[in-house]
Every structure is written in C-alpha cells, then in structure tokens.
Amino acid sequence: MGVLSEYIKEIIFLFKEQRNVDAVRATAHHAHKGQIRKASGDPYIVHPERVAEIVDQYYPNNDVAYAAALLHDTLEDAIKAGNVLDEEEMLAMIQDSIDSEAEANEVIQIVRLLTRPSSKDYSSYVYDLAGNSVAMIIKLADMLDNLEDYPSTRQKEKYANAFELISSIYNGKPGFIHPGHWKTLEDIIQNE
C-alpha cells in the first residue's frame, strides 16, 4: 500500500505543477495528425514537442513561448494536411485552446510571425523575426531541433546562414537568448 500511496502523491504533485497546456498540445496534435518527418519517418508532432522542450529547458516558465513552440508549424501544415479547412479555423482552434485571451492573442501573433510566406526569402523572414524576442527564441529552438534530426545539406547551409544573419543583427548573441541555447546551436553549426 505504501508504493501506491507514494505513486498517488507523485501524480498529484505533478498535476499541480503541470502547466495548463493539455488543450494546446491537443491542438498541435490535431494540426499535425497524419504527418511524418521526412528524414526520420517519425510522426511530425515529435518536432514541435522537441522545440517546446528546448524552449522549456532554456526559458522555463515562459508559457507563451512554450505554447507558441508547440504550435509554431500549425498554420503552415494543418491546412496542407487537410486537418483544418483554412487559416481562420486553425486560428480559432489556437484561440480556444488558451484560457487567457491576451495570451492567446500573443501566441497567435508569434505563430503568424513564425509562418514564412512562400513569397518571402528565408533571410528576409529571419530578419523580420528579429523584432520579436519570443519568436526568435522559438526559431532558434526550431533550428536546433532540425539540425539534430538528420538535416539535409541544404538545411545545414540555410541554418548556418540564418545563424550568421542573427549574429550580425544583434552583434553576437542576442541579450534575451540563453547562453547555453546559443552555444549549443553555435557548436552544432560549426561542426557541420
């Protein structure tokens, strides 16, 4: 009976400590339903989950960044996958998955920033992200995860160029970026 009692206490503790992200996670899962990572063959949802884990590792308690990291590819992918009818439906799902209207609006703004229009070149897109620290945190986490998951030569070059552009915009590491996050990404890029 002691083991069961300890297990129940642990569950209660974890429940109390857990962020209220179940609805956000469910929205991300729905948006990416049926999608597969090209290089690894894993379900696509593992990518936004790993990006959110990176964000949480370096920027704990930033609920907006965590939610936006989970949702960062939803506008780009959910419509293509046929999981929602259009952008309006995806945005409504995001809005409904976050209790605070202000937080939901901020997450939507960040997700929109992170969704690169097909007409915009990658350098211009990265430059635009520099105006929003949370979007930049997520983009750097996204780059880190993509570089750790069987990157193509094209991806390696694209992210190395983006990293160099970000460094030039901020004259080195942006002040809001965790040193460990920056160093890990820098090391991977230099070793590619």
C-alpha positions as a LaTeX table, in Angstrom:
\begin{tabular}{lrrr}
\hline
Residue & $x$ (\AA) & $y$ (\AA) & $z$ (\AA) \\
\hline
Met1 & 0.00 & 0.00 & 0.00 \\
Gly2 & 2.95 & 2.37 & 0.61 \\
Val3 & 4.07 & 2.24 & $-3.03$ \\
Leu4 & 0.57 & 3.04 & $-4.28$ \\
Ser5 & 0.26 & 5.91 & $-1.81$ \\
Glu6 & 3.60 & 7.38 & $-2.94$ \\
Tyr7 & 2.58 & 6.98 & $-6.58$ \\
Ile8 & $-0.68$ & 8.85 & $-5.97$ \\
Lys9 & 1.18 & 11.63 & $-4.15$ \\
Glu10 & 3.59 & 11.92 & $-7.07$ \\
Ile11 & 0.74 & 12.15 & $-9.57$ \\
Ile12 & $-1.00$ & 14.82 & $-7.51$ \\
Phe13 & 2.25 & 16.80 & $-7.24$ \\
Leu14 & 2.90 & 16.56 & $-10.99$ \\
Phe15 & $-0.69$ & 17.53 & $-11.75$ \\
Lys16 & $-0.39$ & 20.65 & $-9.60$ \\
Glu17 & 2.97 & 21.55 & $-11.17$ \\
Gln18 & 1.91 & 20.88 & $-14.75$ \\
Arg19 & 1.21 & 23.87 & $-16.93$ \\
Asn20 & $-2.26$ & 24.10 & $-18.35$ \\
Val21 & $-1.07$ & 23.05 & $-21.81$ \\
Asp22 & $-3.21$ & 19.99 & $-22.47$ \\
Ala23 & $-5.53$ & 21.88 & $-24.83$ \\
Val24 & $-2.58$ & 23.49 & $-26.64$ \\
Arg25 & $-0.90$ & 20.10 & $-27.01$ \\
Ala26 & $-4.17$ & 18.58 & $-28.31$ \\
Thr27 & $-4.44$ & 21.41 & $-30.85$ \\
Ala28 & $-0.88$ & 20.77 & $-32.05$ \\
His29 & $-1.56$ & 17.03 & $-32.30$ \\
His30 & $-4.71$ & 17.67 & $-34.34$ \\
Ala31 & $-2.92$ & 20.10 & $-36.66$ \\
His32 & $-0.14$ & 17.58 & $-37.40$ \\
Lys33 & $-2.28$ & 14.43 & $-37.50$ \\
Gly34 & $-1.05$ & 12.07 & $-40.20$ \\
Gln35 & 2.15 & 13.99 & $-40.92$ \\
Ile36 & 5.55 & 12.28 & $-40.90$ \\
Arg37 & 9.05 & 13.76 & $-40.57$ \\
Lys38 & 10.79 & 13.32 & $-43.93$ \\
Ala39 & 14.25 & 12.35 & $-42.71$ \\
Ser40 & 13.42 & 10.23 & $-39.66$ \\
Gly41 & 9.97 & 8.87 & $-40.51$ \\
Asp42 & 8.76 & 9.85 & $-37.02$ \\
Pro43 & 5.30 & 11.34 & $-36.51$ \\
Tyr44 & 5.66 & 15.06 & $-37.22$ \\
Ile45 & 4.36 & 16.06 & $-33.77$ \\
Val46 & 7.67 & 14.99 & $-32.21$ \\
His47 & 9.28 & 18.07 & $-33.80$ \\
Pro48 & 7.09 & 20.76 & $-32.18$ \\
Glu49 & 7.22 & 18.80 & $-28.91$ \\
Arg50 & 11.04 & 18.80 & $-29.00$ \\
Val51 & 11.10 & 22.51 & $-29.90$ \\
Ala52 & 8.85 & 23.17 & $-26.88$ \\
Glu53 & 11.17 & 21.06 & $-24.70$ \\
Ile54 & 14.17 & 23.13 & $-25.85$ \\
Val55 & 12.25 & 26.31 & $-25.08$ \\
Asp56 & 11.32 & 24.95 & $-21.65$ \\
Gln57 & 14.90 & 23.87 & $-20.95$ \\
Tyr58 & 16.38 & 27.31 & $-21.56$ \\
Tyr59 & 13.38 & 29.58 & $-20.82$ \\
Pro60 & 11.38 & 27.83 & $-18.07$ \\
Asn61 & 8.06 & 29.32 & $-17.02$ \\
Asn62 & 7.63 & 31.21 & $-20.30$ \\
Asp63 & 4.18 & 29.84 & $-21.06$ \\
Val64 & 3.67 & 31.96 & $-24.17$ \\
Ala65 & 6.93 & 30.72 & $-25.70$ \\
Tyr66 & 6.13 & 27.12 & $-24.75$ \\
Ala67 & 2.64 & 27.25 & $-26.28$ \\
Ala68 & 3.85 & 29.03 & $-29.42$ \\
Ala69 & 6.65 & 26.45 & $-29.78$ \\
Leu70 & 4.11 & 23.62 & $-29.71$ \\
Leu71 & 2.03 & 25.45 & $-32.32$ \\
His72 & 4.80 & 27.02 & $-34.43$ \\
Asp73 & 4.16 & 24.93 & $-37.58$ \\
Thr74 & 0.38 & 24.64 & $-37.35$ \\
Leu75 & $-0.58$ & 27.39 & $-39.81$ \\
Glu76 & 1.89 & 26.06 & $-42.34$ \\
Asp77 & 1.00 & 22.37 & $-42.01$ \\
Ala78 & $-2.58$ & 21.85 & $-40.82$ \\
Ile79 & $-4.23$ & 23.19 & $-43.96$ \\
Lys80 & $-1.89$ & 21.27 & $-46.29$ \\
Ala81 & $-2.56$ & 18.08 & $-44.33$ \\
Gly82 & $-6.33$ & 18.60 & $-44.55$ \\
Asn83 & $-6.67$ & 18.72 & $-40.76$ \\
Val84 & $-8.41$ & 22.11 & $-40.88$ \\
Leu85 & $-10.31$ & 23.87 & $-43.64$ \\
Asp86 & $-8.42$ & 27.14 & $-43.58$ \\
Glu87 & $-6.26$ & 29.53 & $-41.56$ \\
Glu88 & $-9.31$ & 31.00 & $-39.85$ \\
Glu89 & $-10.27$ & 27.59 & $-38.44$ \\
Met90 & $-6.71$ & 26.92 & $-37.23$ \\
Leu91 & $-6.51$ & 30.33 & $-35.55$ \\
Ala92 & $-9.88$ & 29.71 & $-33.84$ \\
Met93 & $-8.58$ & 26.39 & $-32.53$ \\
Ile94 & $-5.47$ & 28.08 & $-31.14$ \\
Gln95 & $-7.59$ & 30.83 & $-29.58$ \\
Asp96 & $-9.90$ & 28.24 & $-27.97$ \\
Ser97 & $-7.01$ & 26.20 & $-26.59$ \\
Ile98 & $-5.63$ & 29.03 & $-24.42$ \\
Asp99 & $-7.58$ & 30.29 & $-21.42$ \\
Ser100 & $-6.27$ & 33.86 & $-21.39$ \\
Glu101 & $-7.41$ & 35.93 & $-24.35$ \\
Ala102 & $-4.34$ & 38.17 & $-24.10$ \\
Glu103 & $-2.00$ & 35.16 & $-24.01$ \\
Ala104 & $-3.86$ & 33.53 & $-26.92$ \\
Asn105 & $-3.52$ & 36.70 & $-28.99$ \\
Glu106 & 0.21 & 36.85 & $-28.24$ \\
Val107 & 0.68 & 33.18 & $-29.19$ \\
Ile108 & $-1.24$ & 33.73 & $-32.43$ \\
Gln109 & 0.90 & 36.77 & $-33.27$ \\
Ile110 & 4.07 & 34.70 & $-32.71$ \\
Val111 & 2.78 & 31.71 & $-34.70$ \\
Arg112 & 1.92 & 34.06 & $-37.57$ \\
Leu113 & 5.42 & 35.56 & $-37.44$ \\
Leu114 & 6.93 & 32.08 & $-37.50$ \\
Thr115 & 4.90 & 31.10 & $-40.57$ \\
Arg116 & 7.04 & 32.13 & $-43.54$ \\
Pro117 & 5.07 & 33.18 & $-46.60$ \\
Ser118 & 6.22 & 31.23 & $-49.66$ \\
Ser119 & 6.89 & 34.55 & $-51.41$ \\
Lys120 & 9.44 & 35.65 & $-48.77$ \\
Asp121 & 13.06 & 34.53 & $-48.91$ \\
Tyr122 & 14.47 & 32.92 & $-45.77$ \\
Ser123 & 16.87 & 35.76 & $-44.88$ \\
Ser124 & 14.10 & 38.37 & $-45.01$ \\
Tyr125 & 11.92 & 36.09 & $-42.90$ \\
Val126 & 14.64 & 35.69 & $-40.24$ \\
Tyr127 & 15.28 & 39.43 & $-40.28$ \\
Asp128 & 11.56 & 40.04 & $-39.61$ \\
Leu129 & 11.65 & 37.65 & $-36.65$ \\
Ala130 & 14.35 & 39.77 & $-35.01$ \\
Gly131 & 11.66 & 42.23 & $-33.93$ \\
Asn132 & 10.06 & 39.71 & $-31.57$ \\
Ser133 & 12.21 & 38.08 & $-28.89$ \\
Val134 & 9.84 & 35.15 & $-28.28$ \\
Ala135 & 9.60 & 34.37 & $-32.00$ \\
Met136 & 13.41 & 34.45 & $-32.19$ \\
Ile137 & 13.71 & 32.12 & $-29.17$ \\
Ile138 & 11.40 & 29.64 & $-30.90$ \\
Lys139 & 13.14 & 29.97 & $-34.29$ \\
Leu140 & 16.50 & 29.21 & $-32.66$ \\
Ala141 & 14.97 & 26.21 & $-30.86$ \\
Asp142 & 13.44 & 25.10 & $-34.18$ \\
Met143 & 16.82 & 25.40 & $-35.90$ \\
Leu144 & 18.49 & 23.43 & $-33.11$ \\
Asp145 & 15.98 & 20.60 & $-33.32$ \\
Asn146 & 16.13 & 20.46 & $-37.12$ \\
Leu147 & 19.93 & 20.35 & $-37.06$ \\
Glu148 & 19.81 & 17.44 & $-34.59$ \\
Asp149 & 17.36 & 15.43 & $-36.74$ \\
Tyr150 & 19.11 & 14.24 & $-39.90$ \\
Pro151 & 19.48 & 17.63 & $-41.60$ \\
Ser152 & 20.00 & 17.84 & $-45.33$ \\
Thr153 & 22.95 & 19.75 & $-46.75$ \\
Arg154 & 20.52 & 22.50 & $-47.79$ \\
Gln155 & 19.14 & 22.77 & $-44.23$ \\
Lys156 & 22.66 & 22.94 & $-42.77$ \\
Glu157 & 23.55 & 25.79 & $-45.11$ \\
Lys158 & 20.24 & 27.60 & $-44.56$ \\
Tyr159 & 20.57 & 27.47 & $-40.76$ \\
Ala160 & 24.27 & 28.42 & $-40.80$ \\
Asn161 & 23.39 & 31.48 & $-42.91$ \\
Ala162 & 20.45 & 32.31 & $-40.61$ \\
Phe163 & 22.68 & 32.00 & $-37.53$ \\
Glu164 & 25.23 & 34.32 & $-39.13$ \\
Leu165 & 22.46 & 36.81 & $-40.01$ \\
Ile166 & 21.09 & 36.75 & $-36.44$ \\
Ser167 & 24.62 & 37.25 & $-35.10$ \\
Ser168 & 25.08 & 40.26 & $-37.36$ \\
Ile169 & 21.70 & 41.79 & $-36.46$ \\
Tyr170 & 22.48 & 41.60 & $-32.74$ \\
Asn171 & 26.28 & 41.95 & $-32.92$ \\
Gly172 & 26.65 & 38.46 & $-31.46$ \\
Lys173 & 24.32 & 36.58 & $-29.16$ \\
Pro174 & 21.01 & 38.38 & $-28.64$ \\
Gly175 & 20.74 & 39.50 & $-25.00$ \\
Phe176 & 17.48 & 37.62 & $-24.45$ \\
Ile177 & 18.88 & 34.29 & $-25.67$ \\
His178 & 20.12 & 31.88 & $-23.01$ \\
Pro179 & 23.91 & 31.41 & $-23.35$ \\
Gly180 & 23.55 & 27.61 & $-23.29$ \\
His181 & 20.98 & 27.69 & $-26.08$ \\
Trp182 & 23.21 & 29.90 & $-28.24$ \\
Lys183 & 26.35 & 27.88 & $-27.54$ \\
Thr184 & 24.69 & 24.54 & $-28.32$ \\
Leu185 & 23.39 & 25.85 & $-31.64$ \\
Glu186 & 26.71 & 27.52 & $-32.45$ \\
Asp187 & 28.62 & 24.29 & $-31.74$ \\
Ile188 & 26.34 & 22.24 & $-33.99$ \\
Ile189 & 26.63 & 24.75 & $-36.83$ \\
Gln190 & 30.41 & 24.95 & $-36.53$ \\
Asn191 & 30.73 & 21.15 & $-36.52$ \\
Glu192 & 28.52 & 20.62 & $-39.57$ \\
\hline
\end{tabular}
